[in-house]
Amino acid sequence: AQSVTQPDIHITVSEGASLELRCNYSYGATPYLFWYVQSPGQGLQLLLKYFSGDTLVQGIKGFEAEFKRSQSSFNLRKPSVHWSDAAEYFCAVGLFFSSGSARQLTFGSGTQLTVLP
Amino acid sequence: DVKVTQSSRYLVKRTGEKVFLECVQDMDHENMFWYRQDPGLGLRLIYFSYDVKMKEKGDIPEGYSVSREKKERFSLILESASTNQTSMYLCASSPVGTPGETQYFGPGTRLLVL
C-alpha cells in the first residue's frame, strides 16, 4: 500500500528565512503528488501538484517543490518565509481507486510551521 | 471559484445519537469525499462517491455510512455516535477526467461526542 511520510512534526523558522518541508512516499510507480496547506480553522488549500514533466513545480504563494524519483521525495521549499505562512502543511499521494474511477489521496501526518518575527 | 460548504462548523452530540454531516459543492463535480482529521494522523479517507448513489469505502469506513442522492450533496452518517468519533471531518470534491485532479476542501466540521 502507498504511504506518505512527513518526518518533521513541527518546524520553526524566522520570518525571511528559507524553508524546506520534507515529504517521502512509498509507491511502486510515479504517483501524483500534492502539497496542501491548512490555516487555523480552515479547510485545505492546494499549494501545488506534480504528475509529469518538469520535476520542479511552482505553486501559489511563492512555494515550489521538487520531485526526486531516486529519493522518493517531494520536498516543499520557499526562499523567504512570511508570517502569514504559519500553518499546517500536508503532503499527499494521489492514486486511482481499483475501479479506476477517481484518485484517492493518501496524506502524510502533517508538518506544523511556526514563523518567528 | 469552487465552493464546498459543510452544514456545521462545530457540533456537539451525545453517545448513541445519530449524526448527519452535510456537504454541498457548487461546481458540478462527479467525485466527493469524506475524511477525518486527527492530530498526528493527517487526513484519513472514510468514504468516497464517484456518482449519485455510488460509493466506495475508504481506509476507515467502520462506524460510518454515506448518502448521495443528488450530485451536489454528500452526507456522512454516524449511525450511533461514539466518543472515538470525536474528530474534525472534512469534505472534498473533485472533477473527473483531467490529469492530477485537484480535490477542493470544505472548511471542516469539528464534532465532539460526549
Contacts between the chains, C-beta under 8 A, distances in Angstrom:
chain1	res1	chain2	res2	distance
A	4	B	42	7.8
A	6	B	42	8.0
A	9	B	40	7.4
A	32	B	99	7.8
A	32	B	100	5.0
A	34	B	100	8.0
A	34	B	102	7.9
A	36	B	105	7.8
A	41	B	107	7.5
A	41	B	108	8.0
A	42	B	107	6.0
A	42	B	108	7.7
A	43	B	4	7.3
A	43	B	90	6.1
A	43	B	105	3.7
A	43	B	106	5.2
A	43	B	107	4.6
A	43	B	108	5.6
A	44	B	43	7.7
A	44	B	90	7.0
A	44	B	92	7.8
A	44	B	105	4.2
A	45	B	105	7.5
A	46	B	102	5.3
A	46	B	103	7.7
A	46	B	104	7.8
A	49	B	100	5.0
A	49	B	102	6.8
A	50	B	100	7.6
A	51	B	99	5.2
A	51	B	100	3.8
A	52	B	99	7.2
A	90	B	42	6.1
A	90	B	43	6.9
A	92	B	43	7.9
A	94	B	100	6.9
A	94	B	101	7.6
A	97	B	48	7.1
A	97	B	50	7.9
A	97	B	56	6.0
A	99	B	50	7.4
A	99	B	56	6.7
A	101	B	31	7.8
A	101	B	50	4.3
A	101	B	56	7.9
A	101	B	96	7.4
A	102	B	30	7.6
A	102	B	31	4.6
A	102	B	48	6.9
A	102	B	50	5.2
A	102	B	94	6.9
A	102	B	96	6.4
A	102	B	101	7.1
A	103	B	94	7.5
A	103	B	101	5.6
A	104	B	45	6.2
A	104	B	48	7.0
A	104	B	58	7.2
A	105	B	33	7.9
A	105	B	43	7.6
A	105	B	45	7.3
A	105	B	103	6.0
A	106	B	45	7.9
A	107	B	35	8.0
A	107	B	42	4.0
A	107	B	43	4.3
A	107	B	44	7.6
A	108	B	42	5.5
A	109	B	40	5.6
A	109	B	41	5.9
A	109	B	42	4.4
A	110	B	40	8.0
A	110	B	42	5.4
